[in-house]
Amino acid sequence: MNDPLVADELDVLRRLLPEPGTRVIELGCGAAALAQRLLALHPGMRYVGLEVDRVQMVRNLREVPERMRFVEAGAQQIPEKAAQFDLALMLKSLHHVPVALMDRALAEVARVLRPGGHLYVSEPVYGGAFNEVIKIYNDEGVVRAAAQAALDRALAAAASPWMQVAEERFATRVHYADFAEFERRMMHPTFAEHHITDALRARTAAAFAPHCAADGATFERPMRVRLLRRAA
C-alpha cells in the first residue's frame, strides 16, 4: 500500500500539533520556507533558525523577516537558554547531524524545550525511485538509519525526557524541469560537497532519464514524521 500523498507538509504539522505554541526553534533551517508560512498563521509566534551552511546563512541574513532570528550553529550545541521553546523543528535535518553527535543533538533539543514542548522530526525514507537516483552519488542509507536509531535511543533511555505522541508516513512530490535543474539543486548543494565526477554525473543522468517526460520529472518522496513531547 502506497503512502498517502501530501501536497504541503505544513498540513501534517498543523494536524498533528494544532497549537504549536509561541516560540519555535528550527535545527538545520535552510531557507526556513515552512517556518515563514507557519509564522504567518500565528501572529504571536517567534522563531529562531539554526543553520551551519554559511552560504545559506548569508542569504537568510540579507533580509530577516519580522519575528525571525537566524543563528549560525549546529543542533549539537544550541546557543540558547534552557526551557525557552514550545516547538523544535527538524525537517530533513537530523540525518545531516554527524552520527557521533546525534544523541547529543537530541539532548540539546530536550534542554531548550520547555516541559510539555514538542519536537517534530521529519525524515526522508530510504526507498523509492527518487532515492534510487540520489544514492548513485550520495548514498544516505547509513545516516538515515542512524537518525531513526538516535530517536529510538532517546525514547528508550532511562529517565528519558521524551515521549512519542504521533508517527506518520506519507509522500511528497518533487519536480524538476530537466536534469540540469536536478543537477543544480541536488548534486551541488551549498551545504555539502558530493565530489561529482564525470562518470558519476553520467550514471545519475542515465538513471534520471527514464523518469523525465516533456514536462520534466516528478518523483514521490516517502517521508516519516515522528512527534515527540518533552516530559513535564
C-alpha positions as CSV (number, residue, x, y, z in Angstrom):
1,M,0.0,0.0,0.0
2,N,1.4,3.4,-1.0
3,D,1.8,6.2,1.5
4,P,-0.8,8.9,1.2
5,L,0.3,11.9,-0.9
6,V,0.7,15.2,0.9
7,A,1.0,18.4,-1.1
8,D,2.2,20.5,1.8
9,E,3.9,19.2,4.9
10,L,2.7,22.2,6.8
11,D,-0.7,20.5,6.7
12,V,0.8,17.4,8.5
13,L,2.3,19.6,11.2
14,R,-0.9,21.6,11.8
15,R,-2.9,18.4,12.1
16,L,-0.6,16.7,14.5
17,L,0.0,19.8,16.5
18,P,-2.9,22.3,16.2
19,E,-1.5,24.5,19.0
20,P,2.3,24.7,18.4
21,G,3.0,27.4,21.0
22,T,4.5,30.8,20.6
23,R,8.3,30.1,20.5
24,V,9.8,27.9,17.8
25,I,13.3,26.8,17.1
26,E,14.4,25.0,13.9
27,L,17.6,23.0,13.7
28,G,19.1,23.0,10.2
29,C,16.6,25.6,9.0
30,G,17.8,26.1,5.4
31,A,15.7,28.9,3.9
32,A,13.1,28.4,6.6
33,A,10.3,28.3,4.0
34,L,7.8,26.2,6.0
35,A,8.6,28.3,9.1
36,Q,7.7,31.5,7.4
37,R,4.3,30.2,6.4
38,L,3.8,28.8,10.0
39,L,4.5,32.2,11.4
40,A,2.0,33.8,9.0
41,L,-0.7,31.6,10.6
42,H,0.3,32.5,14.1
43,P,0.8,36.3,14.6
44,G,2.1,35.9,18.1
45,M,4.8,33.3,17.2
46,R,8.5,34.0,17.3
47,Y,11.2,31.9,15.6
48,V,14.9,31.1,15.8
49,G,16.6,29.2,12.9
50,L,19.9,27.5,13.3
51,E,22.0,26.6,10.2
52,V,25.6,25.5,9.7
53,D,25.7,26.3,6.0
54,R,27.4,29.7,5.8
55,V,26.2,30.3,2.2
56,Q,22.6,29.8,3.2
57,M,23.1,31.9,6.4
58,V,24.3,34.8,4.2
59,R,21.1,34.5,2.2
60,N,19.0,34.3,5.3
61,L,20.5,37.4,6.8
62,R,20.1,39.6,3.8
63,E,16.5,40.4,4.8
64,V,15.3,38.8,8.0
65,P,11.5,38.7,8.2
66,E,9.8,40.1,11.3
67,R,9.7,37.8,14.3
68,M,12.5,35.6,12.9
69,R,16.1,35.3,14.0
70,F,18.9,33.3,12.4
71,V,22.0,31.9,14.2
72,E,25.0,30.0,12.7
73,A,25.1,26.9,14.9
74,G,24.5,23.2,14.9
75,A,21.9,21.2,16.7
76,Q,24.6,19.5,18.9
77,Q,25.4,22.9,20.6
78,I,22.4,25.2,20.7
79,P,23.3,28.7,21.8
80,E,20.0,29.3,23.6
81,K,19.0,29.1,27.3
82,A,17.2,26.1,28.7
83,A,13.4,25.7,28.5
84,Q,12.9,28.6,26.0
85,F,10.9,27.0,23.2
86,D,7.5,25.4,22.7
87,L,8.3,23.6,19.5
88,A,11.5,22.4,17.8
89,L,11.6,21.5,14.1
90,M,14.0,19.2,12.4
91,L,12.9,19.0,8.7
92,K,15.1,16.5,6.8
93,S,18.0,17.7,9.0
94,L,18.6,15.1,11.7
95,H,20.4,12.7,9.3
96,H,22.8,15.6,8.4
97,V,24.0,15.8,12.0
98,P,27.3,13.9,12.4
99,V,26.3,10.4,13.5
100,A,28.5,10.6,16.6
101,L,26.7,13.8,17.7
102,M,23.1,12.8,17.1
103,D,22.5,11.7,20.7
104,R,24.0,15.0,21.9
105,A,21.8,17.0,19.5
106,L,18.6,15.4,20.8
107,A,19.7,16.0,24.4
108,E,20.3,19.7,23.4
109,V,16.8,19.9,21.9
110,A,15.4,18.5,25.1
111,R,17.3,21.1,27.1
112,V,16.0,24.1,25.2
113,L,12.4,22.9,25.1
114,R,10.0,23.9,27.9
115,P,8.3,21.0,29.8
116,G,5.5,19.8,27.6
117,G,7.1,21.2,24.4
118,H,7.3,19.2,21.2
119,L,9.9,18.0,18.7
120,Y,8.7,17.5,15.2
121,V,11.2,15.3,13.2
122,S,10.6,14.8,9.5
123,E,13.0,12.4,7.7
124,P,13.1,11.0,4.2
125,V,12.6,7.3,4.0
126,Y,15.4,5.3,2.3
127,G,13.5,3.9,-0.6
128,G,11.6,4.8,-3.8
129,A,12.6,5.9,-7.3
130,F,13.9,9.3,-6.2
131,N,16.2,7.7,-3.7
132,E,17.5,5.3,-6.3
133,V,18.7,8.2,-8.4
134,I,20.2,10.1,-5.5
135,K,22.1,7.2,-3.9
136,I,24.2,6.9,-7.0
137,Y,26.3,9.9,-5.9
138,N,25.1,10.4,-2.3
139,D,24.0,7.2,-0.5
140,E,22.4,8.2,2.8
141,G,21.4,4.7,3.9
142,V,23.7,4.7,6.9
143,V,22.9,8.2,8.2
144,R,19.1,7.9,7.7
145,A,19.1,4.7,9.7
146,A,21.3,6.3,12.3
147,A,18.8,9.2,12.7
148,Q,16.0,6.9,13.4
149,A,18.1,4.8,15.8
150,A,19.1,8.0,17.7
151,L,15.4,8.8,18.2
152,D,14.8,5.3,19.4
153,R,17.6,5.6,21.9
154,A,16.4,8.9,23.2
155,L,12.9,7.4,23.8
156,A,14.3,4.2,25.4
157,A,16.9,5.8,27.7
158,A,16.5,5.5,31.4
159,A,14.7,8.7,32.8
160,S,14.1,9.7,29.1
161,P,12.7,13.2,28.8
162,W,10.8,12.2,25.7
163,M,7.5,10.5,24.8
164,Q,6.5,9.8,21.2
165,V,2.9,11.1,20.7
166,A,2.5,10.6,17.0
167,E,4.1,9.0,13.9
168,E,3.1,9.3,10.3
169,R,4.3,8.2,6.9
170,F,3.4,10.0,3.7
171,A,4.9,11.0,0.4
172,T,5.6,14.4,-1.1
173,R,6.1,15.2,-4.8
174,V,9.3,16.9,-6.1
175,H,9.5,18.2,-9.6
176,Y,12.4,19.1,-11.9
177,A,12.1,20.7,-15.3
178,D,15.0,18.7,-16.6
179,F,18.2,17.0,-15.5
180,A,20.1,20.4,-15.4
181,E,17.7,21.6,-12.7
182,F,18.1,18.4,-10.7
183,E,21.9,18.6,-11.0
184,R,22.0,22.2,-9.8
185,R,19.6,21.7,-6.9
186,M,20.5,18.2,-5.7
187,M,24.1,17.4,-6.8
188,H,25.7,20.7,-5.9
189,P,24.1,21.9,-2.7
190,T,25.8,24.6,-0.7
191,F,25.8,22.6,2.5
192,A,27.7,19.5,1.1
193,E,30.4,18.5,-1.4
194,H,29.4,15.4,-3.2
195,H,32.6,15.2,-5.3
196,I,30.8,14.7,-8.6
197,T,32.9,13.2,-11.3
198,D,32.0,13.0,-15.0
199,A,31.3,9.3,-14.5
200,L,29.0,9.9,-11.5
201,R,27.2,12.6,-13.4
202,A,26.7,10.3,-16.4
203,R,25.4,7.5,-14.3
204,T,23.0,9.8,-12.5
205,A,21.8,11.3,-15.7
206,A,21.1,7.9,-17.1
207,A,19.1,6.9,-14.0
208,F,17.1,10.2,-14.1
209,A,16.3,10.0,-17.8
210,P,13.5,7.3,-17.7
211,H,11.6,9.5,-15.2
212,C,11.7,12.6,-17.4
213,A,8.9,13.5,-19.8
214,A,8.3,16.6,-21.9
215,D,7.2,18.5,-18.9
216,G,10.0,17.3,-16.7
217,A,10.4,14.7,-14.0
218,T,8.1,14.3,-10.9
219,F,9.1,11.9,-8.1
220,E,7.2,10.8,-5.0
221,R,9.4,11.1,-2.0
222,P,8.4,8.9,1.0
223,M,8.7,10.6,4.4
224,R,8.4,9.6,8.0
225,V,7.4,12.0,10.8
226,R,7.8,11.4,14.5
227,L,6.4,13.9,17.0
228,L,7.9,13.8,20.5
229,R,6.8,15.6,23.6
230,R,9.2,16.8,26.3
231,A,8.2,15.5,29.7
232,A,6.8,17.9,32.2
